Amino acid sequence: MQILPSDQIVLDHVAARETAIVGRAVEWANLNSGSRNASGLAHVLAVLEAEARRLPAEVVRIPTRASTTVADDGTVRTEAHADALKITARPDAPLQVVLTGHYDTVFPAESPFQTVTTRADGALNGPGIADMKGGISVMLAALEAFETHPDRARVGWTVLLSPDEEIGSPASAPLLAELGARGHVGMTYEPALSDGTLAGARKGSGNYHLIVTGKAAHAGRAFHEGANAVAGAAIIAARLHALNGQREGVTVNVAKISGGGALNVVADNAVVRFNVRVPDAQASAWISETVRQIATEPPFPGLTLDLHGGMTRAPKPMDASQTALFEAVRETGALLGQPIGWKPSGGVCEGNNLHAAGLPNIDTLGVLGGDIHSDQEFAWPASFVERAQLSALILCKIASGEIDALKLKALRLETM
């Protein structure tokens, strides 16, 4: 591969808009859009929709499905979610690229971490500046530039910006699956590591909520007439924790036990919340069955157990399609003087969903940064143009056939 004159025009388009690419990401990061901040999500969605309408594409809001949540008292509730934003160009083109991102963050409306500042070393420090409002800006910049390429008609593209990735994509998962099945190559804009390293193989993940119901009684007068749900939850939590080390690569994190009440009352309710991580499909099946079995065995009489949740993202191994795509991205990066490396990650993202649906994808094409999910989250300003140019050039090479999107898709389907 080499950078052709037509490619250079695209790259120059990105470089000329550096101030705007960084600036709009800062503006978006200054707007709180925690996953459950409905008004904040609505505001950011409106801003992103207006920005998307600058592109020569169809822009529509897509309703997302409701999900169920378990309250700390064991009550099961239905939770509504904000709309996703879908941006589509040339849906009938022979090659289809799916680009995804999320506009929610982990920082709730009441978080003290609300604005972007510039550190002494020049890095931008702010909520979502790396994860992933900076990534969304990079994505849109790449598409804006690609639309100047003479071979653009060969490539159709669809963007999905979702409101719920940080809580496991319960509402947008069907949309991701649908797009993944239709596309040839996926591009997702989670941040890369601060040195540009990409996430390669990813573990799968599951979130569970086990409701433990017991029987209330006076702790002094009638202790033995009760059944203590909190005590049962503690025993179950210990059983879950004991699964660690039983199968290579599988981890179980007991994150929270809630329930109970007054000290003189035998607790009649509790909820055990836990997350599992698995390296492959076989491990996923094992942990799913093991958790199900634990949830059918109350630790002592008088308790009932009700399991909610499950595996939310399948593992994403470095199969033949992923390996070939990463090598193509490495070669593309080399043309730009950007060394591209990757390593396994225990983290999960929309790339897991897309891969499970049959789409080879790179899911850390966002800005270079770090310390995400904390008030130290940062992004390097210079990486905005660099990463947008990388994505733009990938699109150019898909259009020219130098990155063979049809072959990549075929390789993925062979392993399903």
Secondary structure, DSSP 8 states (H G I E B T S, - for coil): ----HHHHHHHHHHHHTHHHHHHHHHHHHTS--BTT-HHHHHHHHHHHHHHHTTSSSEEEEE----EEEE-TTS-EEEE----EEEEEE-TTSSEEEEEEEE--BS--TT-S----EE-TTS-EE-TTIIIIIHHHHHHHHHHHHHTTSTTGGGEEEEEEEES-GGGT-TTTHHHHHHHHHH-SEEEEB--B-TT--EEEEE-EEEEEEEEEE-B-EETTTSGGG-B-HHHHHHHHHHHHHTTTTSSTT-EEEEEEEEE---TTEE--EEEEEEEEEESSHHHHHHHHHHHHHHTT--SSTT-EEEEEEEEEE--B---HHHHHHHHHHHHHHHHTT----EEEES---HHHHHHHTT--EE-B-S-BEE-TTSTT-EE-THHHHHHHHHHHHHHHHHHHTSS-HHHHHHHHHHT-
